[in-house]
Amino acid sequence: MSAAQSQSTLEAKLKALECHFTWDIDSSRSKLLYLRGKLEDIGTEEGNSWLGHIYNLQGYIHNQLGFTEDARRFFSKAAEAFHRSRNTVSDEGPWLVVNYGNLAWLHHHLGEQAESQTYLSKVDALLKEYPSPSQDELHPEIYAEKAWTLMKFDKDQYLAADYFQRAIRMQPDMVQWNTSRVLALVKAYKFDDTPVEEDILEKLRMAKEQDPENLYLAAHYLDQRGRKGERIKDEACKLARKVLKNPVSSYSGMKALLRVYRKYVSVDEAVALAEEALEKHPDERYLKKCAALCYRWKVIFHNDSHLKQSTIDRGISLHKEVISLYNHPSLLKKISLANIYAKSNHSQYEAEKIYQELLQMDLEPAGKQMIYHYYAKHLNFDRRDYNRSIEYHMKAAEIPQQSYYRENSIKVLEKIKEKNRSRMCGEIEELLAKLEV
């Protein structure tokens, strides 16, 4: 076989692998950097059943960002974590199929074709030794990792839940797969305040029974019961005592519970809980992020005419610290800081300064759309500049990126058109007709 044919065959085999490099999850650099920070916040304590998956995804992200040595290190850590979590005599098993596929791609990108071929052979050997229990379906370990990865990239949550369901049908003893399947179904309602359907709520209840130590799951179950009108305040307060004893991690349940506090206890008690957690762990950036979120709710969304300047200053201080602690802070954190500045008695000019910096950034359409949307709201509520607010809602709506921000801007424009009190109603009507909404 010629060198060209050999290379072509190798590339065909690589494309046929089931791993992060073939799952159509390529994302923007900003998304990858944001995800890198989120994965770091999950924590790496022993007993985390997703540790191998976390390291595998970190390896992929670092490779895509150009940090190949870090990628190699994380792929190696993934293999070690899988070995520990599966607690088997053999060092190898079907859970390594994705990991070996990733390594085959990594070596291929590095021009190390012999090493790439070695890992391709290892994948083949694993698939022969551990065939899928169901003909014409992937191995359940592959389905589970693929589903977990899609969840992290905010891809189709129903597809993620379906992959988990396929894995569970073949390997029903994996409690964490069922927990994640149910959480994927709940996540599909992320921007909806209505409760999930009864069958999903029942799945949540059953998952909680099977996975009683999962406080993240428990917080989501409380949230859904609260949405149905149940009184859950006492249960939320009991859960808070347990969460405070958990190791600090984005899987600890803290952020989900703070959202429950905000809606069903009080925003002040959410702030107090976040501050109590920070007092116990003053150097944990994740808890600082949680506290910053609570102050965002308190300052921006809680209609309090007696809001103290000291509360606003604390919100500003936390947001500035969080932004400095993350290599690539989310746009939302910078927007939140601007919106808190806008409520201050002596720093309102800072809000406009931040927004102007954000508006001049070279961003992808989704990022631009988010900023246009929030700047439109800032112009409306803080600056009382109604016509410019409309202009930016129109800019957000014009970007053909389906999102909460676009839908919300369109709703705002439709309401303005219905009231027919703005001199820009003609332009709004023309835009909405063009967008066919």
C-alpha positions as MATLAB code, in Angstrom:
seq = 'MSAAQSQSTLEAKLKALECHFTWDIDSSRSKLLYLRGKLEDIGTEEGNSWLGHIYNLQGYIHNQLGFTEDARRFFSKAAEAFHRSRNTVSDEGPWLVVNYGNLAWLHHHLGEQAESQTYLSKVDALLKEYPSPSQDELHPEIYAEKAWTLMKFDKDQYLAADYFQRAIRMQPDMVQWNTSRVLALVKAYKFDDTPVEEDILEKLRMAKEQDPENLYLAAHYLDQRGRKGERIKDEACKLARKVLKNPVSSYSGMKALLRVYRKYVSVDEAVALAEEALEKHPDERYLKKCAALCYRWKVIFHNDSHLKQSTIDRGISLHKEVISLYNHPSLLKKISLANIYAKSNHSQYEAEKIYQELLQMDLEPAGKQMIYHYYAKHLNFDRRDYNRSIEYHMKAAEIPQQSYYRENSIKVLEKIKEKNRSRMCGEIEELLAKLEV';
ca = [
       0.000    0.000    0.000;
       1.343    3.429   -0.940;
       1.924    6.095    1.705;
      -1.043    8.086    0.368;
      -3.343    5.048    0.526;
      -2.120    4.205    4.025;
      -2.822    7.777    5.190;
      -6.276    7.701    3.585;
      -7.101    4.401    5.322;
      -5.901    5.761    8.671;
      -8.047    8.885    8.337;
     -11.105    6.800    7.396;
     -10.618    4.689   10.529;
     -10.197    7.788   12.678;
     -13.436    9.288   11.338;
     -15.272    6.042   12.136;
     -14.275    6.195   15.827;
     -16.716    7.082   18.593;
     -14.915    9.827   20.515;
     -14.964   13.560   21.184;
     -13.230   14.330   17.884;
     -16.081   12.735   15.855;
     -19.131   13.779   17.882;
     -19.819   17.053   16.077;
     -19.227   19.106   19.220;
     -16.675   21.487   17.733;
     -17.446   24.842   19.216;
     -16.135   28.363   19.254;
     -12.956   29.229   21.106;
     -14.954   31.298   23.605;
     -17.242   28.323   24.304;
     -14.261   25.992   24.792;
     -12.578   28.416   27.191;
     -15.821   28.837   29.117;
     -16.277   25.053   29.346;
     -12.701   24.619   30.523;
     -13.499   26.842   33.511;
     -16.759   25.004   34.215;
     -15.014   21.629   34.215;
     -12.391   22.926   36.645;
     -15.219   23.867   39.029;
     -16.666   20.354   39.114;
     -13.918   19.204   41.443;
     -11.772   16.102   41.337;
     -12.395   14.467   44.707;
     -12.248   10.680   44.827;
     -15.619    9.032   44.384;
     -16.739   11.355   41.590;
     -18.123    8.817   39.124;
     -17.697   11.242   36.206;
     -14.012   11.944   36.807;
     -12.836    9.941   33.778;
     -15.342   11.724   31.559;
     -14.288   15.106   32.979;
     -10.609   14.471   32.203;
     -11.447   13.098   28.744;
     -13.403   16.233   27.870;
     -10.693   18.470   29.332;
      -8.175   16.676   27.135;
     -10.292   17.292   24.039;
     -10.829   20.975   24.929;
      -7.111   21.553   25.545;
      -6.277   19.935   22.211;
      -8.774   22.151   20.384;
      -7.255   25.191   22.106;
      -3.778   24.160   20.944;
      -2.408   22.865   24.275;
      -1.420   19.384   23.106;
       0.786   18.475   26.075;
      -2.030   19.380   28.465;
      -4.350   17.281   26.294;
      -2.019   14.299   26.560;
      -1.833   14.743   30.356;
      -5.610   14.886   30.753;
      -6.186   11.831   28.539;
      -3.713    9.942   30.726;
      -5.522   11.092   33.886;
      -8.826    9.962   32.352;
      -7.542    6.403   31.918;
      -6.344    6.346   35.554;
      -9.667    7.715   36.816;
     -11.661    5.117   34.870;
      -9.528    2.343   36.312;
     -10.113    3.575   39.878;
     -13.845    4.222   39.467;
     -14.587    0.899   37.747;
     -12.510   -0.908   40.397;
     -11.627   -3.840   38.152;
      -8.708   -6.261   38.118;
      -7.928   -5.478   34.484;
      -6.525   -2.057   33.572;
      -8.695   -2.064   30.450;
     -12.373   -2.204   29.696;
     -15.019   -0.753   27.336;
     -14.957    2.557   29.233;
     -11.583    3.221   27.575;
     -12.890    3.060   23.990;
     -13.542    6.834   23.877;
     -10.267    7.598   25.644;
      -8.225    5.500   23.192;
     -10.101    7.068   20.281;
      -9.174   10.514   21.582;
      -5.532    9.472   21.866;
      -5.572    8.099   18.308;
      -6.736   11.532   17.105;
      -4.245   13.400   19.303;
      -1.273   11.447   17.904;
      -2.640   11.891   14.372;
      -2.743   15.674   14.848;
       0.813   15.561   16.181;
       1.963   13.675   13.078;
       2.705   10.555   15.139;
       0.935    8.120   12.821;
       2.459    4.914   14.253;
       1.205    5.818   17.745;
      -2.172    6.750   16.250;
      -2.389    3.329   14.616;
      -1.491    1.684   17.945;
      -4.500    3.287   19.638;
      -6.751    2.391   16.715;
      -5.683   -1.231   17.246;
      -6.419   -0.912   20.970;
      -9.940    0.323   20.191;
     -10.510   -2.623   17.841;
      -9.264   -5.055   20.503;
     -11.562   -3.578   23.177;
     -14.618   -3.690   20.913;
     -13.920   -7.358   20.100;
     -13.358   -8.297   23.742;
     -16.321   -6.261   25.034;
     -18.963   -6.216   22.298;
     -22.152   -4.249   22.823;
     -24.872   -6.315   24.528;
     -27.275   -5.129   21.833;
     -26.518   -5.752   18.180;
     -26.339   -2.651   15.964;
     -25.997   -0.355   18.993;
     -22.972    1.269   20.574;
     -21.571   -0.104   23.805;
     -23.439    1.395   26.802;
     -20.215    2.980   28.113;
     -19.886    4.885   24.845;
     -23.528    5.999   24.874;
     -23.159    7.251   28.458;
     -20.022    9.284   27.770;
     -21.473   10.696   24.561;
     -24.645   11.731   26.415;
     -22.707   13.335   29.281;
     -20.572   15.284   26.789;
     -23.610   16.561   24.868;
     -25.061   17.824   28.160;
     -21.923   19.817   28.874;
     -22.024   21.440   25.421;
     -25.703   22.315   25.912;
     -26.562   20.252   22.854;
     -29.994   18.628   22.396;
     -30.883   17.489   25.928;
     -33.519   15.057   24.658;
     -30.859   13.381   22.502;
     -28.571   13.153   25.544;
     -31.416   11.612   27.560;
     -32.063    9.141   24.732;
     -28.405    8.053   24.692;
     -28.492    7.572   28.458;
     -31.693    5.534   28.107;
     -30.047    3.263   25.539;
     -27.078    2.758   27.874;
     -29.356    2.009   30.845;
     -31.378   -0.568   28.895;
     -28.192   -2.562   28.341;
     -26.567   -1.846   31.727;
     -29.312   -0.973   34.243;
     -27.135   -1.055   37.375;
     -25.395    2.288   36.675;
     -27.283    4.649   39.007;
     -25.359    7.749   37.890;
     -26.475    7.218   34.289;
     -30.114    7.257   35.314;
     -29.569   10.375   37.444;
     -27.974   12.173   34.499;
     -30.706   11.017   32.118;
     -33.360   12.586   34.341;
     -31.308   15.777   34.792;
     -30.996   16.057   30.993;
     -34.793   15.913   30.703;
     -35.105   18.619   33.379;
     -32.403   20.748   31.706;
     -34.552   20.943   28.587;
     -36.837   23.235   30.674;
     -33.942   25.530   31.628;
     -35.551   28.803   30.511;
     -39.097   27.805   31.444;
     -40.615   28.490   34.867;
     -43.413   25.984   34.358;
     -43.000   22.579   36.042;
     -41.869   19.577   34.056;
     -44.480   17.066   32.948;
     -45.795   14.610   35.553;
     -43.902   11.639   34.128;
     -40.582   13.531   34.323;
     -41.355   14.622   37.899;
     -41.989   10.976   38.785;
     -38.678   10.021   37.149;
     -37.015   12.714   39.288;
     -38.597   11.288   42.444;
     -37.484    7.750   41.602;
     -33.965    8.908   40.688;
     -33.703   10.683   44.048;
     -34.670    7.445   45.821;
     -32.008    5.517   43.900;
     -29.338    8.224   44.355;
     -30.091    9.695   47.818;
     -26.632   11.222   48.340;
     -26.834   13.309   45.158;
     -27.704   16.741   46.573;
     -27.560   18.377   43.127;
     -30.407   16.086   42.077;
     -32.242   16.754   45.355;
     -32.120   20.521   44.728;
     -33.608   20.110   41.243;
     -36.358   17.886   42.651;
     -37.238   20.576   45.211;
     -37.289   23.215   42.465;
     -39.766   21.220   40.384;
     -42.025   20.612   43.393;
     -41.886   24.320   44.162;
     -42.976   25.085   40.594;
     -46.057   22.943   41.228;
     -46.972   25.098   44.202;
     -45.736   22.839   47.010;
     -44.393   24.476   50.170;
     -40.755   23.419   50.236;
     -39.078   26.078   52.403;
     -38.348   23.785   55.381;
     -36.954   21.034   53.124;
     -34.778   23.581   51.317;
     -33.310   24.778   54.620;
     -32.574   21.179   55.693;
     -30.926   20.480   52.347;
     -28.773   23.595   52.765;
     -27.228   22.132   55.949;
     -26.223   19.012   53.981;
     -24.890   20.968   50.996;
     -22.685   23.082   53.276;
     -20.991   19.870   54.467;
     -20.322   18.672   50.899;
     -16.890   19.163   49.263;
     -16.943   22.355   47.192;
     -17.898   21.501   43.618;
     -20.369   22.619   40.991;
     -21.905   19.145   41.523;
     -22.429   19.829   45.248;
     -25.904   21.264   44.688;
     -25.087   24.750   45.978;
     -25.961   26.774   42.858;
     -29.151   24.784   42.184;
     -30.184   25.214   45.826;
     -29.531   28.963   45.755;
     -31.958   29.190   42.837;
     -34.509   27.315   44.951;
     -33.898   29.769   47.832;
     -34.364   32.742   45.521;
     -37.743   31.496   44.273;
     -39.236   29.763   47.307;
     -37.466   31.101   50.411;
     -36.131   34.642   49.843;
     -33.359   36.365   47.951;
     -31.943   37.677   51.244;
     -31.639   34.144   52.625;
     -30.011   33.043   49.354;
     -27.406   35.792   49.846;
     -26.938   34.724   53.487;
     -26.463   31.055   52.496;
     -23.885   31.964   49.835;
     -22.004   34.157   52.319;
     -22.063   31.338   54.921;
     -20.553   28.930   52.391;
     -17.884   31.507   51.502;
     -17.073   32.017   55.168;
     -16.333   28.277   55.456;
     -14.265   28.238   52.230;
     -13.064   31.835   51.617;
     -10.685   30.943   48.775;
     -13.051   28.882   46.610;
     -13.691   30.733   43.360;
     -16.797   28.635   42.610;
     -18.454   29.810   45.832;
     -17.478   33.394   44.985;
     -19.248   32.895   41.654;
     -22.334   31.581   43.472;
     -22.310   34.557   45.848;
     -21.897   36.992   42.932;
     -24.968   35.436   41.310;
     -27.006   36.000   44.491;
     -26.004   39.657   44.629;
     -26.965   39.973   40.962;
     -30.461   38.747   41.886;
     -30.605   41.047   44.915;
     -29.418   44.199   43.160;
     -30.769   43.837   39.611;
     -33.938   41.776   39.849;
     -35.229   42.317   43.391;
     -37.366   45.429   43.466;
     -36.055   46.929   46.705;
     -36.413   50.670   47.099;
     -34.286   50.538   50.281;
     -31.304   48.799   48.654;
     -28.147   49.772   50.512;
     -25.089   51.083   48.702;
     -23.026   48.594   50.746;
     -25.001   45.729   49.141;
     -24.323   47.131   45.673;
     -20.626   47.568   46.527;
     -20.409   43.950   47.722;
     -21.989   42.790   44.450;
     -19.499   44.865   42.442;
     -16.556   43.577   44.485;
     -17.561   39.915   44.065;
     -18.159   40.256   40.317;
     -14.792   41.950   39.774;
     -13.059   39.221   41.773;
     -14.828   36.397   39.895;
     -13.949   37.962   36.528;
     -10.280   38.138   37.589;
     -10.253   34.509   38.837;
     -11.424   32.916   35.590;
      -9.105   32.873   32.574;
     -12.132   33.377   30.350;
     -15.052   34.771   32.383;
     -18.454   34.500   30.782;
     -19.889   37.505   28.980;
     -22.801   37.263   31.383;
     -20.540   38.031   34.356;
     -19.300   41.235   32.663;
     -22.858   42.174   31.729;
     -23.955   41.551   35.335;
     -21.165   43.780   36.621;
     -22.282   46.563   34.262;
     -25.896   46.186   35.401;
     -24.908   46.340   39.080;
     -22.809   49.460   38.420;
     -25.930   50.973   36.828;
     -27.749   50.706   40.187;
     -24.933   52.428   42.094;
     -25.154   56.003   43.281;
     -21.624   56.838   42.204;
     -20.511   54.422   39.467;
     -23.167   54.564   36.740;
     -20.627   55.732   34.158;
     -18.794   52.428   34.705;
     -21.833   50.551   33.381;
     -21.745   52.395   30.061;
     -17.980   51.944   29.843;
     -18.275   48.147   30.209;
     -21.095   47.934   27.669;
     -19.134   49.956   25.133;
     -16.143   47.629   25.572;
     -18.400   44.585   25.088;
     -20.063   46.085   22.016;
     -16.645   46.633   20.394;
     -15.449   43.060   21.009;
     -14.999   40.708   18.069;
     -17.608   38.112   19.018;
     -19.503   35.301   17.353;
     -23.176   35.953   16.505;
     -24.484   34.309   19.720;
     -22.282   36.549   21.878;
     -23.246   39.700   19.975;
     -26.912   38.785   20.269;
     -26.660   38.388   24.053;
     -24.940   41.761   24.454;
     -27.416   43.552   22.168;
     -30.281   42.080   24.193;
     -28.912   43.097   27.590;
     -27.776   46.511   26.386;
     -31.295   47.109   25.068;
     -32.665   46.353   28.543;
     -30.034   48.575   30.159;
     -30.965   51.454   27.839;
     -34.652   50.954   28.640;
     -34.612   50.480   32.417;
     -31.478   52.328   33.537;
     -30.967   55.038   30.910;
     -34.613   55.576   29.882;
     -33.373   55.828   26.303;
     -36.358   54.036   24.762;
     -35.624   54.514   21.061;
     -32.035   53.267   21.317;
     -33.316   50.361   23.392;
     -35.627   49.416   20.519;
     -32.714   49.670   18.065;
     -30.683   47.138   20.060;
     -33.625   44.769   20.526;
     -33.950   44.880   16.729;
     -30.223   44.139   16.341;
     -30.603   41.114   18.643;
     -33.667   39.875   16.758;
     -31.953   40.253   13.374;
     -29.193   37.761   14.237;
     -30.484   34.379   12.985;
     -29.395   32.489   16.086;
     -32.201   30.717   17.937;
     -31.870   31.577   21.617;
     -33.691   32.844   24.679;
     -32.281   36.336   23.996;
     -33.633   36.499   20.450;
     -37.050   35.220   21.493;
     -37.236   37.709   24.360;
     -36.204   40.657   22.174;
     -38.834   39.671   19.606;
     -41.491   39.530   22.365;
     -40.501   43.015   23.531;
     -40.753   44.357   19.975;
     -44.152   42.728   19.462;
     -45.496   44.353   22.652;
     -44.214   47.789   21.578;
     -45.875   47.331   18.179;
     -49.179   46.307   19.798;
     -49.229   49.401   22.047;
     -48.455   51.565   18.981;
     -46.981   54.411   21.027;
     -43.474   54.543   19.596;
     -42.387   56.473   16.538;
     -40.403   53.352   15.603;
     -43.479   51.103   15.248;
     -43.181   51.171   11.450;
     -39.590   49.939   11.556;
     -40.531   47.263   14.090;
     -43.398   46.039   11.921;
     -41.129   45.919    8.877;
     -38.494   43.892   10.770;
     -41.016   41.429   12.225;
     -42.491   40.879    8.758;
     -39.014   40.230    7.381;
     -38.336   37.747   10.198;
     -41.749   36.133    9.560;
     -42.767   36.148   13.230;
];
